Amino acid sequence: MEISKKTKILRIIFLIIFIISCIILIIEAATPGVESASKSNAVSDTIASIINNISQTITKKPKITNLDEFRGFIRKLIGHYGAFLFMAIFATLTGMLYYIRKEWKIFWIKVIIILTFGFLFAILTELIQLSVPGRYGAFTDVFIDYSGYLTSSIIILIIFYVYYFKHINKKIIEEDQISNLEK
């Protein structure tokens, strides 16, 4: 099966973005607690300020009153769930575009590899944090990381499943029709 130039280019782009996102996640996991908290708090405080400004314009009251609780929520939402959600987009696209064979067996092997990678990578980032000052690895963070990863992966895998196997069935029907005409 000949692979188009567009597919080859997409494979390279997706692979590069996937590798860069993995490197960034490892670097962030190895960032000392004080520095990590400082970056996280800056993002959380900015979001809280925007939300409170909008809320005060509408209701005359701030929406976010417990900044520490909000910081924890944003850290988990963006720093864990969101980061793995983003990485999984490119992990899944890369995995599905390499070794393209339209067979059930190959499809499911790739699904297992893609989903296993996400879980193992979530564990790795938490294990790295065990040796970083001011950080700690947590099983709940593995769960949050992997939830973000699964969200993207499952959506993309469903799209590939529907597209590939709909396309394959169409091709099989066309081949059967050609075969019947030749008889």
N, C-alpha and C positions, 0 to 999 in steps of 0.2 A: 504494500500500500504506500503510495507516494504521499509525502507530507508537504503541504503548501508552504511557501516562503513566509506567508503571514503567520502560520502556526509556529514555524521555527523561531520567528522573531518574538512572538508572544511568549513562547517557552523560555527564551533567554531573559526577557524582561521580568516575567513572573518569578523566575528562579533568583534573579538578582535582588528583587524586592523582598522575596522570602528570606534569603540569606542575610540581607541587611537588617530585616526586622528581628531575626533570631539573634544576631550580634547585639543589637540595641537592647533586647530583653536580657541578655546575659550581662551586659555592662550595667544595666539598671539594677539587676539582682545583686551585683557585686558592689554597688554604690553604698558607702557607709550610711547608717541610719539617719544621722543629722543632716547630711546633704540631701538624701532622698526625701526626708520629711520637709525640708525647706522648699524643694522643687514642687512637691505635692501640695504643700500649703499655699504656695504662690498661685497655682492653678485653681485650687479650691476657693481661695479668697477672691480671686477675680470673678469666678462664676457666681459666688455668693453675692458679691457686690452688684453684678448685673441683675441677678434675680431680685435682690432687695430694691434696687432702683426702679425696676419695672413694677414690682409689688407696691412700693410706696406711691408711685404715680397713680396706680389704679385704686388701691384700698387705703392708702395713707398709713399702712403698717408694713414693717419688714416681714418678709415671708420666712427668712432663715434667722432664727434667734439663737440656736445652739451651734456655734461655728465649729467646735471640736467634733461634734457628731456629724456635721455636714462634711468636714474634712475627711473623716473616716469613710463615709459613704462614697465620696468622689474618688478617694484613693482606690477603693475596691472596684468602683464602676469603670473608671478610666484606666487606672494603673494596672489592674488585673484583667477584668472582663474585657474591656475595650482593646487593650494591647493584644490579647490573645485572639480576640474577634478579628482584628486587622491581620495579624500574622496568618491566621487560618485561611483567610481568603486566598492568599498567595501560596500557602502550602498546598491547599486543595487544588487550585488551578494548576500549579506546577505538577503535582502528582498525576492529575488526570490528563495533562497534555503530553507527558512523557510516556513512551511506549504505548502508543495508541493502537489498540487492537480491540475490535468490537466483538468481544466474546464475554459471556457472563462471568466465566471463571476469572479472567484477567481483571474485569471491573471490580469484582468483590475482593480480590487480593489487594488491589490498590486501595479500596475503601478501608480494609483492615490496617494496612500500613499507614495510611494517612491519619486515621483515628488513633492508632497506637502511638504514633509519633507525638501527637498533641499531648496525650496524657503523660508520656515520658518526659517531654520538654517542660511541662508544668511542674513535674516532680523535680527535674534538674534545677529549675530556677529557684525553687524553694530550698533545695539542698545547698545551693550556693550561698544563700542567705544565712545558713547556719554558721558559716565561718566568717561572716562580715560583722565588724563592730556595729552595735546598735540595731542589728537586724535579727530577725528570727524567721525560720521557715514554719509555715503553718499548713496543716492539712486542709483547713477551710479555704486557704488561698489557692491550693491545688484545685479544689472543687470550683472555685470562682474562675480561675484561669481556664480550666478545661470546659466549663460551661460556655464561656465566650468562644473558645475554639470550636466546640460542637455546634454552636449556633450557626456560624459561618459555613463550616464544613457540611453540615446536613443540608442547608439550603442549596449550596453549590452542587453537592452530590445528587440531590433530587433533580436539579436542572440537567446535569449530565446524563443521569439515568434516563430521563424522559427523552431527551434529545437523541442520545446514542441509540437507544433501543427502538425508538420510533423510526429513526433513520435506518437502522438495520432491518427492521421488519419490512419497511418499504422496499429496500434493496432485495431482500429475499423474495418478496412477492414479484418484483420485476424480473428477477432471474428465473423464477418458476414460470412466469408468463413467456419469457423468451425460450425456455426449455420446452414448454408445451407447443410453441409455434414450430420449433424445429422438428418435432416428432411427426 
